[in-house]
Amino acid sequence: MAAGLAAPGKDARTGKIRSLADYRDQMREITRQGLVDIMLMSCSTSEQLTVRERLFDHSTVTPACRANDTTDIHLQSGGVYPKEPSRPFRSCTIDQIQSAKVNASTYERTLGANLGLYSITPNNDLDADYVTLNAYKEFRLEAETKGFRHFLEVFDPNACGHSCPVDLGRFINDWIARTLAGVPSFSRPVFLKIAYHGPKAMEELVSYDPHLVAGILGGSSGTTHDAFKLLEESRAHGARAALFGRKINNSEHQLTFVRYLHAIANGRIKAEEAVRAYHGELQKLQLKPYRALKDDLELTSTATSYAGTGSTVSLSSTVIPKPSAGVATSVAISSPSSAPDFKSMSSAQKVALSRERIRSDLSKTNNGK
């Protein structure tokens, strides 16, 4: 959605921007591949794929929609909106996500998606953040009333001026904890989507509340090693979801790229090895890679925001500890009927419980359509 005509990305064979129809074909292919847990779409694309085509009826993939599109992700050519602090905006309503209609019957509201991404961009600015928080509160209350689940994306500040926090990872963690501190369980997001700020920040967040499932956003495309290493490292330090829409969309061959992301997420291959194997697959497909293998093995700094106005993520080339379990490529969980004793559980047991909740909740969503 963000980049207008450029949003579908370039076709690796022709070098031309894909059409909207081609873009939706890519979504169909990835859904049928069945390796991702969630397919995130615009409301209009979900109307076509979810409501009209019934693409997800017999799929393990859960459809989801962007539930809002704040001003910092309006990136039309020549536009300047991202230079200003983010302001709330919603292109479609919850009713339209669930049914593609404003005034829908109870039955019609079961035909569409029932999971949405709500995005906020704090800027350490009282006036701007107050409006952002109130808009999120209104959305949560409406979502709870309509039985609509959401996951929360928290971008790094896009226009914080002289108020940019020194410790950005801690600022975002505190912002999340404070934003959700007074929110009861039925209104809480089922998981988070945030920039990766390194091992310390991720471990602090996941240890603060075991019920918070932390997911990482992919950010700008960068090299293939940037994407694979980001998943590998964040997984090792507690992330349990990876939402890599832009990185997947800007890859040479999306199905192959997703296959290696899935393998890394489940601990079956290391990031550097996956880059080499991915290039081998591109050669078999007779697709010219965007970068030579040597260049694609580099680790670079990639922007976390859509406009590139926020922070960047840089990854080290150091050896990271081996995690005890896999991470889902997209996840959603439900609250347990009785609270488990987290203090007596090992890290592996906590991860296993988290993944069981993910699978259970996605199953309920698919069966309840």
KOLVEXTOR-569166 format. One record per residue (C-alpha): residue number from 1; residue in one letter; x, y, z. Coordinates in nm, 4 decimals. Layout:
// residues N
{NUM,"A",{X,Y,Z}} ...
//
This chain:
// residues 369
{1,"M",{0.0000,0.0000,0.0000}} {2,"A",{0.2637,0.2506,0.1066}} {3,"A",{0.4425,0.3225,-0.2213}} {4,"G",{0.1467,0.3623,-0.4580}} {5,"L",{0.2240,0.2336,-0.8066}} {6,"A",{0.5598,0.0984,-0.6867}} {7,"A",{0.4058,-0.1102,-0.4054}} {8,"P",{0.3920,-0.4404,-0.6023}} {9,"G",{0.7716,-0.4342,-0.6474}} {10,"K",{0.9819,-0.5222,-0.9524}} {11,"D",{0.9630,-0.8404,-1.1533}} {12,"A",{1.3074,-1.0042,-1.1431}} {13,"R",{1.2908,-1.1177,-1.5074}} {14,"T",{1.1647,-0.7995,-1.6723}} {15,"G",{1.2876,-0.5370,-1.4275}} {16,"K",{0.9500,-0.3661,-1.4533}} {17,"I",{0.7099,-0.2831,-1.1717}} {18,"R",{0.4481,-0.5563,-1.1335}} {19,"S",{0.0821,-0.4820,-1.1922}} {20,"L",{-0.1688,-0.5149,-0.9091}} {21,"A",{-0.2931,-0.8358,-1.0735}} {22,"D",{0.0614,-0.9786,-1.0742}} {23,"Y",{0.1051,-0.8726,-0.7125}} {24,"R",{-0.2068,-1.0636,-0.6119}} {25,"D",{-0.0881,-1.3661,-0.8081}} {26,"Q",{0.2244,-1.3683,-0.5892}} {27,"M",{0.0003,-1.3718,-0.2805}} {28,"R",{-0.1981,-1.6631,-0.4190}} {29,"E",{0.1211,-1.8593,-0.4880}} {30,"I",{0.2669,-1.7988,-0.1415}} {31,"T",{-0.0634,-1.8924,0.0216}} {32,"R",{-0.0809,-2.2181,-0.1749}} {33,"Q",{0.2805,-2.2901,-0.0828}} {34,"G",{0.1600,-2.3021,0.2787}} {35,"L",{0.4848,-2.2091,0.4549}} {36,"V",{0.3715,-1.8782,0.6064}} {37,"D",{0.1185,-1.8573,0.8882}} {38,"I",{-0.0419,-1.5258,0.7926}} {39,"M",{-0.0999,-1.3454,0.4641}} {40,"L",{-0.1206,-0.9707,0.5313}} {41,"M",{-0.3187,-0.7759,0.2699}} {42,"S",{-0.4936,-0.4498,0.2099}} {43,"C",{-0.8674,-0.4527,0.2678}} {44,"S",{-0.9327,-0.4330,-0.1065}} {45,"T",{-0.7057,-0.7290,-0.1859}} {46,"S",{-0.8630,-0.9303,0.0948}} {47,"E",{-1.2048,-0.8612,-0.0547}} {48,"Q",{-1.0876,-1.0311,-0.3734}} {49,"L",{-0.8854,-1.3189,-0.2291}} {50,"T",{-1.0672,-1.3900,0.0973}} {51,"V",{-1.4290,-1.2918,0.0355}} {52,"R",{-1.4744,-1.3564,-0.3355}} {53,"E",{-1.2248,-1.6320,-0.4193}} {54,"R",{-1.2363,-1.8131,-0.0810}} {55,"L",{-0.8594,-1.8668,-0.1134}} {56,"F",{-0.8137,-1.9405,0.2576}} {57,"D",{-1.1092,-2.1721,0.3159}} {58,"H",{-0.9007,-2.4889,0.3102}} {59,"S",{-0.5638,-2.3328,0.3815}} {60,"T",{-0.3412,-2.3369,0.6890}} {61,"V",{-0.2652,-1.9694,0.6149}} {62,"T",{-0.4702,-1.7094,0.8042}} {63,"P",{-0.5806,-1.3971,0.6136}} {64,"A",{-0.5127,-1.0621,0.7786}} {65,"C",{-0.5606,-0.6996,0.6759}} {66,"R",{-0.3856,-0.3756,0.7479}} {67,"A",{-0.6366,-0.2173,0.9848}} {68,"N",{-0.4914,0.1321,0.9596}} {69,"D",{-0.2457,0.3208,0.7435}} {70,"T",{-0.0914,0.6129,0.9272}} {71,"T",{0.0441,0.9153,0.7421}} {72,"D",{0.4068,0.8018,0.7670}} {73,"I",{0.3352,0.5143,0.5267}} {74,"H",{0.1848,0.7367,0.2548}} {75,"L",{0.4826,0.7443,0.0191}} {76,"Q",{0.3483,0.8850,-0.3051}} {77,"S",{0.6080,1.0239,-0.5464}} {78,"G",{0.7006,1.3755,-0.4408}} {79,"G",{0.5200,1.3365,-0.1094}} {80,"V",{0.6544,1.4821,0.2161}} {81,"Y",{0.4204,1.3292,0.4770}} {82,"P",{0.6864,1.1046,0.6379}} {83,"K",{0.8855,1.4156,0.7360}} {84,"E",{0.6097,1.5066,0.9810}} {85,"P",{0.5175,1.3141,1.2981}} {86,"S",{0.2848,1.0250,1.2167}} {87,"R",{-0.0903,1.0909,1.2350}} {88,"P",{-0.3635,0.8252,1.2642}} {89,"F",{-0.5647,0.7278,0.9564}} {90,"R",{-0.7744,0.4266,0.8582}} {91,"S",{-0.8678,0.3536,0.4949}} {92,"C",{-1.1206,0.0868,0.5860}} {93,"T",{-1.3354,-0.0137,0.8820}} {94,"I",{-1.3380,-0.3358,1.0795}} {95,"D",{-1.6742,-0.4217,0.9209}} {96,"Q",{-1.5186,-0.3861,0.5756}} {97,"I",{-1.2272,-0.6110,0.6712}} {98,"Q",{-1.4672,-0.8753,0.7984}} {99,"S",{-1.7172,-0.8530,0.5128}} {100,"A",{-1.6053,-0.5978,0.2479}} {101,"K",{-1.9185,-0.3987,0.3400}} {102,"V",{-2.0106,-0.1209,0.5830}} {103,"N",{-2.3509,-0.2538,0.6812}} {104,"A",{-2.3014,-0.6292,0.6920}} {105,"S",{-2.5126,-0.9051,0.8394}} {106,"T",{-2.3725,-1.1315,1.1091}} {107,"Y",{-2.3153,-1.4032,0.8511}} {108,"E",{-2.1447,-1.1682,0.6035}} {109,"R",{-1.8969,-1.0661,0.8724}} {110,"T",{-1.7678,-1.4253,0.8832}} {111,"L",{-1.6702,-1.4187,0.5146}} {112,"G",{-1.3649,-1.1952,0.5360}} {113,"A",{-1.0564,-1.1677,0.7531}} {114,"N",{-1.0825,-1.1505,1.1301}} {115,"L",{-0.7264,-1.0464,1.2063}} {116,"G",{-0.5736,-0.7052,1.1473}} {117,"L",{-0.2470,-0.5202,1.1775}} {118,"Y",{-0.2743,-0.1932,1.3685}} {119,"S",{0.0295,0.0324,1.3400}} {120,"I",{0.1488,0.3157,1.5627}} {121,"T",{0.4552,0.5395,1.5392}} {122,"P",{0.5483,0.7148,1.8651}} {123,"N",{0.7619,1.0274,1.8296}} {124,"N",{0.8243,1.1287,2.1909}} {125,"D",{0.5982,1.4250,2.1205}} {126,"L",{0.3124,1.4716,2.3688}} {127,"D",{0.0600,1.6216,2.1280}} {128,"A",{0.1275,1.3756,1.8453}} {129,"D",{0.1509,1.0686,2.0688}} {130,"Y",{-0.1653,1.1637,2.2599}} {131,"V",{-0.3635,1.1571,1.9342}} {132,"T",{-0.1985,0.8271,1.8367}} {133,"L",{-0.2818,0.6622,2.1713}} {134,"N",{-0.6436,0.7780,2.1660}} {135,"A",{-0.6919,0.6489,1.8105}} {136,"Y",{-0.5516,0.3104,1.9148}} {137,"K",{-0.7804,0.3030,2.2180}} {138,"E",{-1.0866,0.3696,2.0007}} {139,"F",{-0.9798,0.0947,1.7617}} {140,"R",{-0.9289,-0.1560,2.0460}} {141,"L",{-1.2724,-0.0891,2.1901}} {142,"E",{-1.4391,-0.1300,1.8505}} {143,"A",{-1.2382,-0.4456,1.7803}} {144,"E",{-1.3379,-0.6038,2.1114}} {145,"T",{-1.7035,-0.5220,2.0474}} {146,"K",{-1.6902,-0.6902,1.7073}} {147,"G",{-1.4775,-0.9894,1.8072}} {148,"F",{-1.1931,-0.8718,1.5850}} {149,"R",{-0.8365,-0.9681,1.6752}} {150,"H",{-0.5317,-0.7583,1.5993}} {151,"F",{-0.1555,-0.7534,1.6248}} {152,"L",{0.0282,-0.4327,1.7065}} {153,"E",{0.3060,-0.2832,1.4980}} {154,"V",{0.5191,-0.0231,1.6731}} {155,"F",{0.7489,0.1647,1.4382}} {156,"D",{1.0497,0.3589,1.5564}} {157,"P",{0.9997,0.7400,1.5608}} {158,"N",{0.9817,0.8847,1.2110}} {159,"A",{1.0103,1.2562,1.2977}} {160,"C",{1.1184,1.3059,1.6587}} {161,"G",{1.3373,1.6109,1.5934}} {162,"H",{1.5327,1.7102,1.9045}} {163,"S",{1.3384,1.4607,2.1193}} {164,"C",{1.4767,1.1397,1.9712}} {165,"P",{1.5528,0.8931,2.2524}} {166,"V",{1.9142,0.7948,2.3076}} {167,"D",{1.8323,0.4316,2.3892}} {168,"L",{1.5796,0.3579,2.1167}} {169,"G",{1.5328,-0.0095,2.2050}} {170,"R",{1.4477,0.0706,2.5662}} {171,"F",{1.2222,0.3585,2.4581}} {172,"I",{1.0161,0.1308,2.2328}} {173,"N",{1.0018,-0.1448,2.4972}} {174,"D",{0.8837,0.1016,2.7616}} {175,"W",{0.6353,0.2513,2.5176}} {176,"I",{0.4850,-0.0899,2.4493}} {177,"A",{0.4726,-0.1843,2.8178}} {178,"R",{0.3134,0.1487,2.9127}} {179,"T",{0.0649,0.1461,2.6244}} {180,"L",{-0.0607,-0.2012,2.7172}} {181,"A",{-0.0264,-0.1698,3.0964}} {182,"G",{-0.3932,-0.0877,3.1544}} {183,"V",{-0.5409,-0.2943,2.8703}} {184,"P",{-0.7435,-0.6033,2.9711}} {185,"S",{-0.6880,-0.9348,2.7961}} {186,"F",{-0.9823,-0.9183,2.5528}} {187,"S",{-0.8493,-0.5926,2.4021}} {188,"R",{-0.4819,-0.6788,2.3892}} {189,"P",{-0.2904,-0.7512,2.0675}} {190,"V",{-0.2216,-1.1179,2.0050}} {191,"F",{0.1400,-1.0407,1.9165}} {192,"L",{0.3769,-0.7534,1.8399}} {193,"K",{0.5618,-0.6396,1.5294}} {194,"I",{0.8670,-0.4258,1.6084}} {195,"A",{1.2112,-0.3382,1.4785}} {196,"Y",{1.4945,-0.5511,1.6103}} {197,"H",{1.7192,-0.3406,1.8363}} {198,"G",{1.9654,-0.6087,1.9309}} {199,"P",{1.9869,-0.8959,2.1805}} {200,"K",{1.9570,-0.6884,2.4984}} {201,"A",{1.6393,-0.5040,2.3973}} {202,"M",{1.4699,-0.8197,2.2668}} {203,"E",{1.5552,-1.0247,2.5751}} {204,"E",{1.4334,-0.7470,2.8076}} {205,"L",{1.0988,-0.7326,2.6307}} {206,"V",{1.0295,-1.1064,2.6176}} {207,"S",{1.1356,-1.1567,2.9806}} {208,"Y",{0.9138,-0.8706,3.0993}} {209,"D",{0.5901,-1.0520,3.0146}} {210,"P",{0.5920,-1.4128,2.8859}} {211,"H",{0.2439,-1.3568,2.7411}} {212,"L",{0.3777,-1.0947,2.4982}} {213,"V",{0.4811,-1.2629,2.1744}} {214,"A",{0.7450,-1.0440,2.0104}} {215,"G",{0.7653,-1.0395,1.6327}} {216,"I",{1.0193,-0.8523,1.4230}} {217,"L",{0.9533,-0.6403,1.1168}} {218,"G",{1.1800,-0.6896,0.8214}} {219,"G",{1.2304,-0.3288,0.7169}} {220,"S",{1.3811,-0.2335,0.3831}} {221,"S",{1.5111,-0.5096,0.1597}} {222,"G",{1.8899,-0.4841,0.1969}} {223,"T",{2.0945,-0.7930,0.1081}} {224,"T",{1.9677,-1.1493,0.1308}} {225,"H",{2.2089,-1.2042,0.4194}} {226,"D",{2.0536,-0.9037,0.5989}} {227,"A",{1.7146,-1.0742,0.5892}} {228,"F",{1.8338,-1.4221,0.6807}} {229,"K",{2.0703,-1.3030,0.9559}} {230,"L",{1.8013,-1.0794,1.1070}} {231,"L",{1.5724,-1.3788,1.1410}} {232,"E",{1.8482,-1.6030,1.2761}} {233,"E",{1.9738,-1.3545,1.5353}} {234,"S",{1.6378,-1.2268,1.6589}} {235,"R",{1.5142,-1.5857,1.6916}} {236,"A",{1.8122,-1.6674,1.9112}} {237,"H",{1.7211,-1.3864,2.1496}} {238,"G",{1.3506,-1.4458,2.1936}} {239,"A",{1.1586,-1.3287,1.8861}} {240,"R",{0.8773,-1.5676,1.7990}} {241,"A",{0.7453,-1.4142,1.4762}} {242,"A",{0.8975,-1.2682,1.1616}} {243,"L",{0.6967,-1.0376,0.9379}} {244,"F",{0.9088,-0.9797,0.6301}} {245,"G",{0.6644,-0.8475,0.3723}} {246,"R",{0.8953,-0.5959,0.2045}} {247,"K",{1.1945,-0.8295,0.2083}} {248,"I",{0.9900,-1.1097,0.0514}} {249,"N",{0.8301,-0.8780,-0.2032}} {250,"N",{1.1683,-0.7416,-0.3138}} {251,"S",{1.3368,-1.0806,-0.3498}} {252,"E",{1.4228,-1.2337,-0.6872}} {253,"H",{1.1968,-1.5364,-0.6358}} {254,"Q",{0.9465,-1.5119,-0.3547}} {255,"L",{0.8600,-1.8807,-0.3149}} {256,"T",{1.2256,-1.9793,-0.2864}} {257,"F",{1.3025,-1.6887,-0.0527}} {258,"V",{1.0139,-1.7918,0.1750}} {259,"R",{1.1317,-2.1522,0.1723}} {260,"Y",{1.4705,-2.0520,0.3125}} {261,"L",{1.3150,-1.8147,0.5659}} {262,"H",{1.1023,-2.1058,0.6854}} {263,"A",{1.4077,-2.3316,0.7126}} {264,"I",{1.5995,-2.0720,0.9163}} {265,"A",{1.2973,-2.0101,1.1389}} {266,"N",{1.2869,-2.3794,1.2230}} {267,"G",{1.6592,-2.4126,1.2817}} {268,"R",{1.7310,-2.6304,0.9781}} {269,"I",{1.9916,-2.4054,0.8136}} {270,"K",{2.2244,-2.1183,0.9069}} {271,"A",{2.1833,-1.7741,0.7523}} {272,"E",{2.5065,-1.7658,0.5530}} {273,"E",{2.4540,-2.1190,0.4236}} {274,"A",{2.1003,-2.0237,0.3236}} {275,"V",{2.2270,-1.7280,0.1172}} {276,"R",{2.4588,-1.9572,-0.0796}} {277,"A",{2.1835,-2.2143,-0.1289}} {278,"Y",{1.9376,-1.9431,-0.2381}} {279,"H",{2.1796,-1.8254,-0.5060}} {280,"G",{2.2134,-2.1840,-0.6229}} {281,"E",{1.8366,-2.2071,-0.6604}} {282,"L",{1.8265,-1.8803,-0.8561}} {283,"Q",{2.0820,-2.0243,-1.0964}} {284,"K",{1.8642,-2.3321,-1.1486}} {285,"L",{1.5678,-2.1039,-1.2171}} {286,"Q",{1.7790,-1.9043,-1.4641}} {287,"L",{1.7161,-1.5874,-1.2665}} {288,"K",{1.9921,-1.3282,-1.2451}} {289,"P",{2.0383,-1.2263,-0.8793}} {290,"Y",{2.0193,-0.8573,-0.7933}} {291,"R",{2.3668,-0.8854,-0.6375}} {292,"A",{2.6663,-1.1096,-0.6898}} {293,"L",{2.6982,-1.3747,-0.4182}} {294,"K",{2.9939,-1.1960,-0.2582}} {295,"D",{2.7916,-0.8744,-0.2294}} {296,"D",{2.4784,-1.0556,-0.1155}} {297,"L",{2.6740,-1.2094,0.1727}} {298,"E",{2.7472,-0.8626,0.3114}} {299,"L",{2.5678,-0.7360,0.6214}} {300,"T",{2.4452,-0.3782,0.5761}} {301,"S",{2.2348,-0.1259,0.7653}} {302,"T",{1.8687,-0.1363,0.6617}} {303,"A",{1.5941,0.1164,0.7343}} {304,"T",{1.3129,0.0084,0.9657}} {305,"S",{1.0527,0.2584,0.8429}} {306,"Y",{0.8813,0.2539,0.5033}} {307,"A",{1.0141,0.5983,0.4144}} {308,"G",{1.3635,0.5400,0.5503}} {309,"T",{1.3231,0.8365,0.7871}} {310,"G",{1.3495,0.6366,1.1092}} {311,"S",{1.6215,0.4165,1.2534}} {312,"T",{1.8356,0.1511,1.0897}} {313,"V",{1.9232,-0.2031,1.1915}} {314,"S",{2.2797,-0.3309,1.1738}} {315,"L",{2.3683,-0.6926,1.2466}} {316,"S",{2.6944,-0.8308,1.3736}} {317,"S",{2.8780,-1.1199,1.2129}} {318,"T",{2.9499,-1.2800,1.5483}} {319,"V",{2.8419,-1.6320,1.6371}} {320,"I",{2.5042,-1.6329,1.8116}} {321,"P",{2.3707,-1.8906,2.0579}} {322,"K",{2.1599,-2.1739,1.9226}} {323,"P",{1.7911,-2.1242,2.0146}} {324,"S",{1.5879,-2.4063,2.1580}} {325,"A",{1.2971,-2.3959,1.9133}} {326,"G",{1.1693,-2.2454,1.5898}} {327,"V",{0.9957,-1.9182,1.5231}} {328,"A",{0.6796,-1.8774,1.3208}} {329,"T",{0.6877,-1.6607,1.0112}} {330,"S",{0.3696,-1.4951,1.1362}} {331,"V",{0.1819,-1.5820,1.4529}} {332,"A",{-0.1256,-1.5265,1.6675}} {333,"I",{-0.2049,-1.6665,2.0099}} {334,"S",{-0.5007,-1.6921,2.2435}} {335,"S",{-0.5027,-1.6449,2.6216}} {336,"P",{-0.4877,-1.9715,2.8182}} {337,"S",{-0.7769,-2.0686,3.0416}} {338,"S",{-0.5368,-2.1146,3.3323}} {339,"A",{-0.2025,-1.9415,3.3708}} {340,"P",{0.0991,-2.1720,3.3400}} {341,"D",{0.3778,-2.1570,3.5961}} {342,"F",{0.6401,-1.9765,3.3901}} {343,"K",{0.8871,-1.9611,3.6787}} {344,"S",{0.9232,-2.3389,3.6852}} {345,"M",{0.9490,-2.3767,3.3059}} {346,"S",{1.2675,-2.3998,3.1035}} {347,"S",{1.3228,-2.1793,2.7973}} {348,"A",{1.2443,-2.4726,2.5706}} {349,"Q",{0.9158,-2.5379,2.7555}} {350,"K",{0.8154,-2.1719,2.7252}} {351,"V",{0.8832,-2.1750,2.3528}} {352,"A",{0.6915,-2.5001,2.3073}} {353,"L",{0.3930,-2.3523,2.4940}} {354,"S",{0.4051,-2.0383,2.2808}} {355,"R",{0.4078,-2.2358,1.9571}} {356,"E",{0.1204,-2.4553,2.0754}} {357,"R",{-0.0867,-2.1428,2.1431}} {358,"I",{-0.0004,-2.0100,1.7982}} {359,"R",{-0.1137,-2.3250,1.6194}} {360,"S",{-0.4290,-2.3524,1.8309}} {361,"D",{-0.5352,-1.9958,1.7644}} {362,"L",{-0.4702,-2.0083,1.3923}} {363,"S",{-0.6703,-2.3299,1.3738}} {364,"K",{-0.9629,-2.1669,1.5518}} {365,"T",{-0.9508,-1.8718,1.3132}} {366,"N",{-0.9515,-2.0880,1.0009}} {367,"N",{-1.2264,-2.3180,1.1266}} {368,"G",{-1.4457,-2.0300,1.2346}} {369,"K",{-1.4678,-1.8635,0.8951}} 
//
